[in-house]
Amino acid sequence: MSTLVTARVAHPGLLLRLATWSQRHRWRALLLWVVVVAAVTAGAQSAGSAYRNDFSLPGTGSQAATDLPKQHGSAQAGDSVQIVLRSPDGLTGDRTTVERLLSDVRALPSVTDVRGPYDGPGAVSEDGTIGYATVLMGGKAEEIPREDVTRLIDTARAAEGDGLTIELGGDPVRGAEEEGGGASEGAGMLAALVILVLLFGSIVAAALPLITALFAVGGAIGLIGLASHVFTVADFTPPIMMLVGLGVGVDYALLIFYRYRHELMRGAEPQAATRIALDAAGRTVFFAGCTVIIALLGLVALGLGSLQGVALAVALTVLVTMAASLTLLPALLSFFGPRIQRHVRKRAAKGGREEGHRWRRLATAVQRRPLPALLIAVVALLALSSPALGMRLGFADAGNDSPTSTSRKAYDLLAEGFGPGFNGPLILVTEGDTAAAAQLRETLDSTPGIAATTPPFPSSDGELWTLIAYPTTAPQAERTADLVHTLRDDVLPPLADSTGARYLVGGPTAAAQDFADAVSSRIPLFLTIVVGLSTLLLLLVFRSLLIPVKAALLNLLSIAAALGVITLVFQEGWFGVQPGPVEAFIPIMIFAIVFGLSMDYEVFLVSRIHEEWERERDHAHAVREGLAATGQVITAAAAIMIVVFAAFILSPSRMLQQFGLGLAVAVLLDAVVIRCLIVPAVMQLLGPRAWWLPGSLSRRLPRVALEGRTPSAGG
């Protein structure tokens, strides 16, 4: 007969007190979460969101080239849309149709001015078959109502016919064509439910982690929507929050629920099992969540505009999911505990092999030959990591859009009619006199890599001159990035010395390169902060020097391998993907998120090994039993994260595709290769030395108990 267990704790910790309160006041705890989430959601819907992008980089040439014209009265108020026209017989014969179209466009809302292809030279290709009109909008792309852009697209496309083809390009058009990612989230949640049902054999048991995650994500999204009125939060933050929140929310709840179920199988009553789970796995979740938050807050140190808001938003999401796992889940377990207990006992009565026997056998096999297992796994990860050495950072443009989209068709038509560099012009600003501006154009016309230039035009006060230079290569081409550096480092400094003028290179292409350069230059500081603080936290938790170092190195290895896969797929164009640079902020965002998530499994696995080590003082036994106790739940949790993250590969957004693939690959490698092969091999090779800590350091460090003091069932 199973042994009844009651939790006895001399000085109950905060997590145990939270679990006890949630159990005793389950209706109050559940109602509190419902009211808070409903209130936050209602408030966010009432106030609306104020998401805005800020990729400004003070101190860079491109930022100066943007700010200086504003000071001299040359700034354009909003973004522009290009109406690209093509007629096999030449646009001259379609002039009446085109001018009627542009007249209709001028009357549309959000349109401030229209410059037609016949208004001046340079707007029609040499063969006369391709031309473009520039539509000036009354705001930035994110400020223009979507319906106004859609109406503009429909008005222009309605003029097609008799051989005249019309496509539209520009950031407002690209934004209007983007679709939501709701299907991605739904597919991920459905797959997660299937995995949980297969793991637990019960819909009720499978639903509890999902319900916890949904409450957490719902509350976090509302909070960030409200916070966007105070802080600068990028418009791509909500899908990233859902991506991380769903994965982490299910992950944390599952780790606690799995320990709860384990204690039920060992004979504990539901209330005691809940307190044991919160006092053991709950502590693991707490410290694992802290590492995620530390890693995300490391992004704030980079000082990269909107990314600071993204980091704070995702960190808040992790904090809310952690709170839901530690307060809402115990209340739900109090409601459904007896039903889950009956199901667990029914499955246990059927007999069968002891749970975890496959993982125990795997650990034993690795322990027999730890060095070969370690070398094979590390070599494989290094091979996957190698493509990341050639990673190019940048931003997606219309050339990466779907071939069926009007923005991509407009991009291709402009490249065909005016050259590939026409889609990524460089804006050169001269602060000086007319002669200095004329000398700049003469110099650019003789510079390799420049296809054409426009005459310099003055600012309203006559102190500033701006000209446009068109590269011979596409905006995302490596040669275009090299051209920006060549102009700044080799071409313009001697010219400035001879004329006494100041020259700046700006425009979207130069700004993207500046952002990529800024990210690359600040990565060492970012790595130092994140790795250093996370290592210090693990040092406090495990009171070991080697465990934190091992964890940091292995996490870096899995992240590098994930970035290598992203490079192969999105930069090299594997599997039919449109090749192009990796989004400039993807590596640091993936690093921050994955480094924290990897610590979840590290803390969960090593804490169980440490628990067995403290109990038996047999290191080999501790490694085997630690993997046997956690292998199944780590694999299940990883599988859920993988399907949630991988579902975002279906998103129409290239940025979300890269996020989804990178996170899914990193979690897969971390859970399968690192936690199931490399960690047991390294721990076996280290032996008892894994827990070594110098005596002088041990006396100075505060003691942080991870395993808790609640006895296990039957213990």
C-alpha positions as CSV (number, residue, x, y, z in Angstrom):
1,M,0.0,0.0,0.0
2,S,1.3,3.5,-0.8
3,T,2.8,5.5,2.0
4,L,1.1,8.7,2.9
5,V,3.5,11.6,3.1
6,T,3.2,15.0,4.7
7,A,5.6,17.8,4.0
8,R,7.5,18.9,7.1
9,V,9.7,21.9,6.8
10,A,11.3,23.7,9.7
11,H,11.5,27.0,8.0
12,P,9.4,27.0,4.8
13,G,10.8,29.1,2.0
14,L,8.9,31.6,-0.1
15,L,8.1,29.1,-2.9
16,L,6.7,26.6,-0.4
17,R,4.6,29.3,1.3
18,L,3.3,30.3,-2.1
19,A,2.3,26.8,-2.9
20,T,0.6,26.3,0.4
21,W,-1.3,29.6,0.0
22,S,-2.4,28.7,-3.5
23,Q,-3.6,25.3,-2.3
24,R,-5.6,26.6,0.6
25,H,-7.1,29.5,-1.3
26,R,-7.4,27.9,-4.7
27,W,-10.5,29.8,-5.7
28,R,-9.0,33.0,-4.6
29,A,-5.7,32.3,-6.5
30,L,-7.6,31.4,-9.7
31,L,-9.9,34.3,-9.5
32,L,-7.0,36.7,-8.9
33,W,-5.3,35.5,-12.1
34,V,-8.5,35.7,-14.1
35,V,-9.2,39.3,-12.8
36,V,-5.7,40.5,-13.3
37,V,-5.4,39.1,-16.9
38,A,-8.9,40.4,-17.8
39,A,-8.1,43.8,-16.4
40,V,-4.8,44.1,-18.0
41,T,-6.2,42.9,-21.4
42,A,-9.1,45.3,-21.2
43,G,-6.8,48.2,-20.2
44,A,-4.5,47.4,-23.1
45,Q,-7.3,47.2,-25.6
46,S,-8.8,50.5,-24.3
47,A,-5.5,52.4,-24.4
48,G,-4.3,50.7,-27.6
49,S,-0.6,50.0,-28.2
50,A,2.2,52.5,-29.1
51,Y,4.7,50.2,-30.6
52,R,7.4,52.0,-32.5
53,N,10.7,51.2,-34.0
54,D,13.9,53.1,-33.1
55,F,17.0,51.9,-34.9
56,S,18.7,55.2,-34.5
57,L,22.5,55.0,-33.8
58,P,23.8,58.3,-32.5
59,G,27.4,58.8,-33.5
60,T,27.2,56.9,-36.8
61,G,27.6,58.4,-40.2
62,S,24.2,57.3,-41.4
63,Q,22.5,58.8,-38.3
64,A,24.3,62.1,-38.9
65,A,23.3,62.0,-42.5
66,T,19.6,61.7,-41.4
67,D,19.7,64.4,-38.6
68,L,21.7,67.1,-40.4
69,P,19.2,67.6,-43.3
70,K,16.4,67.9,-40.6
71,Q,18.3,70.8,-39.0
72,H,18.6,72.5,-42.4
73,G,14.9,72.1,-43.4
74,S,15.4,69.3,-45.9
75,A,13.7,66.4,-44.2
76,Q,10.9,64.5,-45.9
77,A,8.0,64.2,-43.6
78,G,7.1,60.5,-44.3
79,D,7.9,57.4,-46.2
80,S,7.3,57.0,-49.9
81,V,5.6,54.4,-52.2
82,Q,6.9,53.6,-55.7
83,I,4.3,52.9,-58.3
84,V,6.3,50.9,-60.9
85,L,4.9,50.8,-64.5
86,R,5.9,48.5,-67.3
87,S,4.6,48.6,-70.9
88,P,6.3,46.4,-73.6
89,D,5.5,49.0,-76.2
90,G,6.9,51.9,-74.2
91,L,5.3,54.1,-71.5
92,T,4.9,57.0,-73.9
93,G,1.7,55.5,-75.4
94,D,0.2,55.0,-71.9
95,R,0.8,58.6,-70.7
96,T,-2.9,59.5,-70.5
97,T,-3.8,56.4,-68.5
98,V,-0.8,56.9,-66.1
99,E,-1.6,60.6,-65.5
100,R,-5.2,59.8,-64.8
101,L,-4.1,57.2,-62.3
102,L,-1.7,59.6,-60.6
103,S,-4.5,62.2,-60.4
104,D,-6.7,59.6,-58.6
105,V,-3.8,58.7,-56.3
106,R,-3.3,62.4,-55.3
107,A,-6.8,62.5,-53.9
108,L,-6.3,59.5,-51.6
109,P,-6.0,59.8,-47.8
110,S,-2.4,59.8,-46.4
111,V,-1.0,61.0,-49.7
112,T,0.8,64.3,-49.6
113,D,2.4,64.5,-53.1
114,V,2.9,62.5,-56.3
115,R,5.9,62.8,-58.7
116,G,5.2,61.1,-62.0
117,P,7.6,59.4,-64.4
118,Y,7.1,62.2,-66.9
119,D,7.9,65.1,-64.5
120,G,11.7,64.9,-65.0
121,P,14.6,62.8,-66.3
122,G,15.7,59.5,-64.8
123,A,12.3,58.1,-63.9
124,V,12.0,56.0,-67.1
125,S,14.4,53.3,-68.2
126,E,16.6,53.8,-71.2
127,D,14.5,51.5,-73.4
128,G,11.3,53.4,-72.3
129,T,9.5,50.3,-71.1
130,I,9.8,50.7,-67.3
131,G,9.2,53.8,-65.2
132,Y,8.1,54.7,-61.7
133,A,6.1,57.4,-59.9
134,T,7.0,58.4,-56.3
135,V,4.1,58.8,-53.9
136,L,5.0,60.8,-50.8
137,M,3.0,59.7,-47.7
138,G,2.0,61.8,-44.7
139,G,3.9,59.7,-42.1
140,K,6.2,56.7,-41.5
141,A,5.1,53.3,-42.6
142,E,4.0,52.3,-39.1
143,E,1.9,55.5,-38.7
144,I,-0.1,55.2,-41.9
145,P,-3.4,53.4,-41.5
146,R,-3.3,50.0,-43.2
147,E,-6.6,50.6,-45.0
148,D,-5.1,53.8,-46.7
149,V,-2.2,51.8,-48.1
150,T,-4.5,49.0,-49.2
151,R,-6.7,51.6,-51.0
152,L,-3.6,53.0,-52.7
153,I,-2.6,49.5,-53.9
154,D,-6.1,48.8,-55.2
155,T,-6.4,52.2,-57.0
156,A,-3.1,51.7,-58.8
157,R,-3.7,48.0,-59.7
158,A,-7.1,49.0,-61.2
159,A,-5.4,50.9,-63.9
160,E,-3.7,47.8,-65.4
161,G,-4.7,46.6,-68.8
162,D,-3.8,46.7,-72.5
163,G,-0.3,45.5,-71.7
164,L,0.3,48.0,-68.9
165,T,1.6,46.2,-65.7
166,I,1.6,48.1,-62.4
167,E,3.3,47.0,-59.1
168,L,3.9,48.9,-55.9
169,G,6.9,49.0,-53.6
170,G,8.1,50.8,-50.4
171,D,7.9,50.1,-46.7
172,P,4.2,51.1,-46.4
173,V,3.3,48.5,-49.1
174,R,5.4,45.8,-47.5
175,G,3.8,46.4,-44.1
176,A,0.3,46.2,-45.6
177,E,1.1,42.9,-47.3
178,E,2.3,41.2,-44.1
179,E,0.0,38.7,-42.6
180,G,-0.5,37.8,-38.9
181,G,1.1,34.8,-37.3
182,G,-1.9,33.4,-35.4
183,A,-1.8,30.1,-37.4
184,S,1.7,29.6,-36.2
185,E,0.9,30.0,-32.5
186,G,-2.2,27.7,-33.0
187,A,-0.2,25.0,-34.7
188,G,2.5,25.1,-32.0
189,M,-0.1,24.8,-29.2
190,L,-1.9,21.9,-30.9
191,A,1.4,20.0,-31.3
192,A,2.3,20.8,-27.7
193,L,-1.0,19.3,-26.5
194,V,-0.4,16.1,-28.5
195,I,3.1,15.7,-27.0
196,L,1.7,16.2,-23.5
197,V,-1.1,13.7,-24.0
198,L,1.4,11.1,-25.2
199,L,3.6,11.8,-22.2
200,F,0.9,11.7,-19.5
201,G,-1.8,9.7,-21.2
202,S,-4.4,12.2,-19.9
203,I,-6.0,15.3,-21.4
204,V,-6.5,16.9,-18.0
205,A,-2.9,16.4,-17.0
206,A,-1.8,17.6,-20.5
207,A,-4.0,20.7,-20.3
208,L,-2.7,22.1,-17.1
209,P,0.8,23.3,-18.4
210,L,-0.9,24.8,-21.5
211,I,-3.5,26.6,-19.4
212,T,-0.8,28.0,-17.2
213,A,1.2,29.2,-20.2
214,L,-1.8,30.9,-21.9
215,F,-2.7,32.8,-18.7
216,A,0.9,34.0,-18.5
217,V,1.2,35.0,-22.1
218,G,-2.1,36.8,-22.1
219,G,-1.2,38.8,-19.0
220,A,2.3,39.7,-20.4
221,I,1.0,40.9,-23.8
222,G,-1.4,43.2,-22.1
223,L,1.3,44.6,-19.8
224,I,3.7,45.2,-22.7
225,G,0.9,46.9,-24.7
226,L,0.5,49.4,-21.8
227,A,4.2,49.7,-21.3
228,S,4.7,50.7,-25.0
229,H,3.2,54.1,-24.1
230,V,6.1,54.7,-21.8
231,F,9.0,52.9,-23.3
232,T,10.2,52.4,-26.9
233,V,9.0,48.9,-27.8
234,A,9.4,47.6,-31.4
235,D,6.4,46.6,-33.4
236,F,7.7,43.1,-33.9
237,T,7.8,42.5,-30.1
238,P,4.4,40.8,-29.6
239,P,5.1,37.7,-31.8
240,I,8.5,37.3,-30.2
241,M,6.8,37.5,-26.8
242,M,4.3,34.8,-27.8
243,L,7.1,32.7,-29.2
244,V,9.1,32.8,-26.0
245,G,6.2,33.0,-23.6
246,L,4.4,29.9,-25.0
247,G,7.6,27.8,-25.0
248,V,8.9,28.9,-21.6
249,G,5.4,28.9,-20.0
250,V,4.8,25.3,-21.0
251,D,8.4,24.4,-20.1
252,Y,8.3,25.7,-16.6
253,A,4.9,24.4,-15.8
254,L,5.9,21.0,-17.2
255,L,9.0,20.8,-15.0
256,I,7.0,21.4,-11.9
257,F,4.1,19.1,-13.0
258,Y,6.4,16.3,-13.9
259,R,8.0,16.4,-10.4
260,Y,4.4,16.5,-8.9
261,R,3.4,13.4,-10.9
262,H,6.7,11.7,-9.9
263,E,5.8,12.2,-6.2
264,L,2.3,10.9,-6.8
265,M,3.8,7.7,-8.3
266,R,6.0,7.4,-5.2
267,G,2.9,7.5,-2.9
268,A,2.4,11.1,-1.9
269,E,-1.0,12.6,-1.5
270,P,-1.8,15.4,-4.0
271,Q,-1.3,18.3,-1.5
272,A,2.0,16.9,-0.3
273,A,3.1,16.2,-3.8
274,T,2.4,19.8,-4.8
275,R,4.5,21.2,-2.0
276,I,7.3,18.8,-2.7
277,A,7.2,19.8,-6.4
278,L,7.2,23.5,-5.7
279,D,10.0,23.2,-3.1
280,A,12.2,21.2,-5.5
281,A,11.3,21.7,-9.2
282,G,9.9,25.2,-8.3
283,R,13.3,26.3,-7.1
284,T,14.8,25.0,-10.3
285,V,12.2,27.0,-12.3
286,F,13.0,30.1,-10.3
287,F,16.7,30.0,-10.8
288,A,16.4,29.0,-14.4
289,G,14.0,31.9,-15.0
290,C,16.5,34.2,-13.4
291,T,19.2,33.2,-15.9
292,V,16.8,33.9,-18.8
293,I,16.0,37.3,-17.4
294,I,19.7,38.1,-16.8
295,A,20.6,37.1,-20.4
296,L,17.8,39.2,-21.8
297,L,18.7,42.2,-19.7
298,G,22.2,42.0,-21.1
299,L,20.7,43.4,-24.3
300,V,20.0,46.6,-22.5
301,A,23.8,47.2,-22.2
302,L,24.1,47.2,-26.0
303,G,22.1,50.5,-26.2
304,L,20.5,49.6,-29.5
305,G,17.2,51.5,-29.5
306,S,14.2,49.3,-29.8
307,L,16.1,46.2,-28.9
308,Q,16.2,47.5,-25.3
309,G,12.4,47.5,-25.3
310,V,12.2,44.1,-26.8
311,A,14.6,42.7,-24.2
312,L,12.6,44.3,-21.3
313,A,9.3,43.0,-22.9
314,V,10.6,39.4,-23.2
315,A,12.1,39.5,-19.8
316,L,8.8,40.6,-18.3
317,T,7.1,37.7,-20.2
318,V,9.5,35.2,-18.6
319,L,8.9,36.8,-15.2
320,V,5.1,36.5,-15.6
321,T,5.3,32.9,-16.8
322,M,7.5,32.1,-13.9
323,A,4.9,33.6,-11.5
324,A,2.1,31.7,-13.2
325,S,4.0,28.4,-12.7
326,L,4.7,29.1,-9.1
327,T,1.2,30.4,-8.1
328,L,-1.5,29.5,-10.7
329,L,-0.3,25.9,-11.3
330,P,-0.5,24.9,-7.6
331,A,-4.1,26.2,-7.5
332,L,-5.0,24.2,-10.6
333,L,-3.3,21.1,-9.1
334,S,-5.5,21.5,-6.0
335,F,-8.6,21.4,-8.2
336,F,-7.5,18.4,-10.3
337,G,-5.1,16.6,-8.0
338,P,-7.4,13.7,-6.9
339,R,-8.3,13.0,-10.6
340,I,-4.7,13.0,-11.7
341,Q,-3.8,10.8,-8.7
342,R,-6.4,8.2,-9.7
343,H,-5.0,8.2,-13.3
344,V,-1.4,7.9,-12.1
345,R,-2.2,5.0,-9.7
346,K,-4.2,3.3,-12.5
347,R,-1.2,3.5,-14.9
348,A,1.1,2.4,-12.1
349,A,-1.1,-0.6,-11.4
350,K,-0.7,-1.9,-14.9
351,G,3.0,-2.5,-14.1
352,G,5.7,-2.4,-16.8
353,R,9.2,-1.3,-16.6
354,E,10.4,1.4,-14.2
355,E,10.1,4.9,-15.6
356,G,13.4,6.2,-16.8
357,H,15.0,2.9,-17.6
358,R,15.9,3.9,-21.1
359,W,17.7,7.0,-19.9
360,R,19.5,5.0,-17.2
361,R,20.7,2.6,-19.9
362,L,21.9,5.6,-22.1
363,A,23.8,7.1,-19.2
364,T,25.4,3.7,-18.5
365,A,26.5,3.4,-22.1
366,V,28.0,6.9,-22.1
367,Q,29.8,6.3,-18.8
368,R,31.5,3.2,-20.3
369,R,33.1,5.3,-23.0
370,P,32.8,9.0,-22.0
371,L,35.7,10.4,-24.1
372,P,34.6,9.0,-27.5
373,A,31.0,10.1,-26.8
374,L,32.2,13.6,-25.9
375,L,34.5,14.0,-28.9
376,I,32.0,12.8,-31.4
377,A,29.3,15.1,-30.1
378,V,31.6,18.1,-29.8
379,V,33.0,17.6,-33.4
380,A,29.5,17.4,-34.8
381,L,28.5,20.7,-33.0
382,L,31.6,22.4,-34.2
383,A,30.9,21.3,-37.8
384,L,27.4,22.9,-37.5
385,S,28.9,26.0,-36.0
386,S,31.5,26.6,-38.7
387,P,29.2,28.4,-41.2
388,A,28.5,31.1,-38.6
389,L,32.0,32.3,-39.1
390,G,30.9,33.7,-42.5
391,M,27.6,35.2,-41.3
392,R,26.7,38.5,-42.8
393,L,24.4,40.8,-40.9
394,G,21.8,43.1,-42.5
395,F,18.1,43.6,-42.9
396,A,15.6,42.0,-45.2
397,D,14.2,44.1,-47.9
398,A,11.7,43.6,-50.7
399,G,14.2,41.4,-52.5
400,N,13.5,38.8,-49.8
401,D,9.7,39.0,-50.1
402,S,7.5,36.3,-51.6
403,P,7.9,36.3,-55.5
404,T,4.1,36.7,-55.7
405,S,3.9,39.9,-53.6
406,T,3.6,43.2,-55.4
407,S,6.5,44.7,-53.4
408,R,8.8,41.9,-54.7
409,K,7.6,42.4,-58.3
410,A,8.2,46.1,-58.0
411,Y,11.7,45.5,-56.7
412,D,12.5,43.2,-59.6
413,L,11.1,45.6,-62.2
414,L,13.2,48.5,-60.8
415,A,16.3,46.3,-60.8
416,E,15.6,45.3,-64.4
417,G,15.0,48.8,-65.6
418,F,17.5,50.8,-63.6
419,G,20.1,48.3,-62.3
420,P,20.2,46.3,-59.0
421,G,21.6,49.2,-57.0
422,F,18.6,51.3,-57.7
423,N,16.7,49.6,-54.8
424,G,19.4,50.6,-52.3
425,P,20.7,54.1,-53.1
426,L,23.2,55.8,-51.0
427,I,22.4,59.3,-49.7
428,L,25.5,61.5,-49.6
429,V,25.3,64.8,-47.7
430,T,27.8,67.7,-48.2
431,E,28.1,70.3,-45.5
432,G,29.9,73.0,-47.6
433,D,29.6,75.2,-50.7
434,T,28.5,74.4,-54.2
435,A,32.0,73.6,-55.4
436,A,32.5,71.0,-52.7
437,A,29.2,69.3,-53.7
438,A,30.1,69.3,-57.4
439,Q,33.6,67.9,-56.5
440,L,31.8,65.1,-54.6
441,R,29.7,64.1,-57.6
442,E,32.8,64.2,-59.9
443,T,34.7,61.9,-57.5
444,L,31.8,59.5,-57.1
445,D,31.3,59.2,-60.9
446,S,34.9,57.8,-61.1
447,T,34.6,55.5,-58.1
448,P,34.3,51.8,-58.9
449,G,31.0,50.4,-57.7
450,I,29.0,53.5,-58.4
451,A,26.6,53.2,-61.4
452,A,25.2,56.7,-61.4
453,T,24.6,59.8,-59.4
454,T,22.1,62.6,-59.3
455,P,22.9,66.3,-59.3
456,P,23.3,67.7,-55.8
457,F,20.3,69.6,-54.6
458,P,20.5,72.3,-51.8
459,S,18.7,72.6,-48.5
460,S,16.3,75.5,-48.0
461,D,19.0,77.5,-46.3
462,G,21.6,76.7,-48.9
463,E,24.2,75.3,-46.5
464,L,23.7,71.7,-47.2
465,W,23.8,69.6,-50.4
466,T,22.3,66.2,-50.9
467,L,22.9,63.8,-53.8
468,I,21.9,60.2,-54.5
469,A,24.4,57.6,-55.6
470,Y,23.3,54.3,-57.1
471,P,25.6,51.3,-56.5
472,T,26.2,48.7,-59.2
473,T,25.2,45.9,-56.9
474,A,22.0,45.0,-54.9
475,P,21.4,46.5,-51.4
476,Q,22.2,43.2,-49.6
477,A,25.2,42.3,-51.7
478,E,28.5,42.1,-49.8
479,R,30.1,44.4,-52.4
480,T,27.6,47.1,-51.5
481,A,28.6,46.9,-47.9
482,D,32.2,47.1,-48.9
483,L,31.4,50.1,-51.0
484,V,30.0,52.0,-48.0
485,H,33.2,51.3,-46.0
486,T,35.4,52.3,-49.0
487,L,33.6,55.6,-49.4
488,R,34.0,56.4,-45.7
489,D,37.5,55.1,-45.2
490,D,39.3,55.8,-48.5
491,V,37.3,58.1,-50.8
492,L,35.8,60.8,-48.7
493,P,38.5,61.7,-46.2
494,P,41.0,62.9,-48.9
495,L,38.2,64.8,-50.6
496,A,37.2,66.5,-47.3
497,D,40.9,67.5,-46.7
498,S,41.1,69.2,-50.1
499,T,37.7,71.0,-50.1
500,G,37.3,71.7,-46.3
501,A,33.8,70.3,-46.5
502,R,32.1,67.6,-44.4
503,Y,30.8,64.5,-46.2
504,L,28.4,61.9,-44.8
505,V,27.1,58.6,-46.3
506,G,23.5,57.8,-45.3
507,G,20.4,56.1,-46.6
508,P,18.8,52.8,-45.7
509,T,21.7,50.6,-47.0
510,A,24.3,52.5,-45.1
511,A,22.1,52.6,-41.9
512,A,21.7,48.8,-42.1
513,Q,25.5,48.4,-42.4
514,D,26.0,50.8,-39.4
515,F,23.5,48.8,-37.3
516,A,25.3,45.5,-38.2
517,D,28.7,47.0,-37.4
518,A,27.3,48.3,-34.1
519,V,26.0,44.9,-33.1
520,S,29.3,43.2,-34.0
521,S,31.4,45.7,-32.1
522,R,29.3,45.3,-28.9
523,I,29.0,41.6,-28.9
524,P,32.1,41.1,-26.7
525,L,30.6,43.3,-24.0
526,F,27.3,41.5,-24.3
527,L,28.9,38.1,-23.9
528,T,30.9,39.2,-20.9
529,I,27.8,40.5,-19.1
530,V,25.5,37.6,-19.9
531,V,28.0,34.7,-19.5
532,G,29.6,36.3,-16.4
533,L,26.4,36.9,-14.5
534,S,24.9,33.6,-15.4
535,T,28.1,31.8,-14.4
536,L,28.1,33.6,-11.1
537,L,24.5,32.6,-10.5
538,L,25.3,28.9,-11.1
539,L,28.3,29.2,-8.9
540,L,26.0,30.3,-6.1
541,V,23.5,27.5,-6.8
542,F,25.8,24.5,-7.2
543,R,28.8,25.8,-5.2
544,S,31.2,24.5,-7.8
545,L,33.7,26.2,-10.1
546,L,33.6,23.6,-12.9
547,I,29.8,23.2,-13.3
548,P,29.2,26.9,-14.3
549,V,32.2,26.9,-16.7
550,K,31.0,23.7,-18.3
551,A,27.5,25.1,-18.6
552,A,28.6,28.3,-20.2
553,L,30.9,26.6,-22.8
554,L,28.2,24.1,-23.7
555,N,25.5,26.8,-24.1
556,L,27.8,28.8,-26.3
557,L,28.4,25.7,-28.4
558,S,24.7,25.0,-29.0
559,I,24.0,28.6,-29.8
560,A,26.9,28.7,-32.3
561,A,25.6,25.5,-34.0
562,A,22.1,27.1,-34.2
563,L,23.5,30.3,-35.8
564,G,25.5,28.0,-38.2
565,V,22.2,26.4,-39.3
566,I,20.6,29.8,-39.8
567,T,23.5,30.9,-41.9
568,L,23.2,27.9,-44.2
569,V,19.4,28.2,-44.6
570,F,18.9,32.0,-44.9
571,Q,22.2,33.3,-46.1
572,E,23.3,30.4,-48.4
573,G,19.7,29.7,-49.5
574,W,19.4,26.0,-48.5
575,F,16.0,24.3,-49.0
576,G,14.9,26.9,-51.5
577,V,15.0,29.9,-49.1
578,Q,15.7,33.3,-50.7
579,P,19.3,34.0,-49.8
580,G,20.3,37.1,-48.1
581,P,22.0,38.4,-44.9
582,V,20.8,37.4,-41.5
583,E,18.7,40.0,-39.7
584,A,21.2,42.1,-37.7
585,F,19.7,41.6,-34.3
586,I,18.9,37.9,-34.7
587,P,22.2,36.6,-33.3
588,I,22.1,38.6,-30.1
589,M,18.4,38.0,-29.5
590,I,18.8,34.2,-30.1
591,F,21.9,34.2,-27.8
592,A,20.1,36.0,-25.0
593,I,17.0,33.7,-25.2
594,V,18.7,30.4,-25.9
595,F,21.5,31.0,-23.3
596,G,18.8,31.5,-20.7
597,L,16.6,28.6,-21.9
598,S,19.6,26.2,-22.0
599,M,20.2,26.9,-18.3
600,D,16.7,25.5,-17.6
601,Y,17.8,22.0,-18.6
602,E,21.2,22.5,-17.1
603,V,19.8,23.5,-13.7
604,F,17.1,20.8,-13.9
605,L,19.5,18.0,-14.8
606,V,22.5,19.0,-12.7
607,S,20.3,19.7,-9.6
608,R,18.9,16.2,-9.7
609,I,22.5,14.8,-10.1
610,H,23.5,17.0,-7.2
611,E,20.5,15.7,-5.2
612,E,21.6,12.1,-5.7
613,W,25.2,13.0,-5.0
614,E,24.3,14.6,-1.7
615,R,22.2,11.5,-0.8
616,E,24.5,8.6,-1.9
617,R,28.0,10.2,-2.4
618,D,28.4,7.9,-5.4
619,H,29.2,10.1,-8.4
620,A,28.6,7.6,-11.2
621,H,25.3,6.5,-9.6
622,A,24.3,10.2,-9.2
623,V,24.9,10.9,-12.9
624,R,22.9,7.8,-14.0
625,E,20.0,8.5,-11.7
626,G,20.0,12.2,-12.5
627,L,19.6,11.5,-16.2
628,A,17.1,8.7,-15.5
629,A,14.9,11.1,-13.4
630,T,15.0,14.0,-15.8
631,G,15.7,12.6,-19.3
632,Q,12.0,12.0,-20.2
633,V,10.8,15.4,-19.0
634,I,13.7,17.3,-20.5
635,T,13.0,15.5,-23.9
636,A,9.3,16.2,-23.6
637,A,9.8,19.9,-22.6
638,A,12.3,20.3,-25.4
639,A,9.9,18.7,-27.9
640,I,7.2,21.1,-26.9
641,M,9.5,24.1,-27.3
642,I,10.8,22.8,-30.6
643,V,7.3,22.4,-32.1
644,V,6.2,25.9,-30.7
645,F,9.3,27.5,-32.1
646,A,9.3,25.6,-35.4
647,A,5.7,26.6,-36.0
648,F,7.0,30.1,-36.6
649,I,9.0,28.9,-39.6
650,L,5.5,29.0,-41.3
651,S,5.2,32.7,-40.6
652,P,5.4,35.0,-43.6
653,S,7.9,37.2,-41.7
654,R,11.6,36.4,-42.6
655,M,12.6,37.6,-39.1
656,L,10.2,35.3,-37.3
657,Q,11.3,32.4,-39.6
658,Q,14.9,33.0,-38.5
659,F,13.9,33.2,-34.8
660,G,11.8,30.1,-35.0
661,L,14.5,28.0,-36.8
662,G,17.3,29.3,-34.6
663,L,15.5,28.6,-31.3
664,A,14.1,25.2,-32.4
665,V,17.6,24.0,-33.6
666,A,19.3,25.3,-30.4
667,V,16.8,23.6,-28.1
668,L,17.0,20.3,-30.1
669,L,20.8,20.2,-29.9
670,D,20.8,21.3,-26.3
671,A,18.3,18.7,-25.1
672,V,19.5,15.8,-27.2
673,V,23.2,16.2,-27.9
674,I,24.3,18.2,-24.9
675,R,22.1,17.1,-22.0
676,C,21.8,13.5,-23.0
677,L,25.4,12.9,-24.3
678,I,27.9,15.6,-23.5
679,V,26.8,16.4,-19.9
680,P,26.9,12.8,-18.7
681,A,30.2,12.3,-20.4
682,V,31.8,15.4,-18.9
683,M,30.3,14.7,-15.5
684,Q,31.7,11.1,-15.6
685,L,35.2,12.4,-16.6
686,L,35.2,15.1,-13.9
687,G,34.0,12.7,-11.2
688,P,33.7,14.1,-7.7
689,R,35.9,17.0,-8.9
690,A,32.8,18.4,-10.5
691,W,31.7,19.7,-7.1
692,W,35.0,21.2,-6.1
693,L,35.1,24.7,-4.7
694,P,38.1,26.3,-3.0
695,G,37.6,26.6,0.8
696,S,38.3,30.3,0.9
697,L,35.6,30.9,-1.8
698,S,33.2,28.5,-0.1
699,R,33.3,30.5,3.1
700,R,32.6,33.8,1.4
701,L,29.7,32.7,-0.9
702,P,26.2,32.7,0.5
703,R,24.4,29.4,0.7
704,V,21.6,28.9,-1.8
705,A,19.6,25.7,-1.4
706,L,18.2,24.5,-4.8
707,E,16.8,21.1,-3.7
708,G,14.8,22.3,-0.8
709,R,14.3,20.4,2.5
710,T,11.0,18.7,1.8
711,P,11.3,14.9,2.1
712,S,10.3,12.9,-0.9
713,A,7.5,10.4,-0.9
714,G,8.4,7.4,1.1
715,G,11.6,9.1,2.3
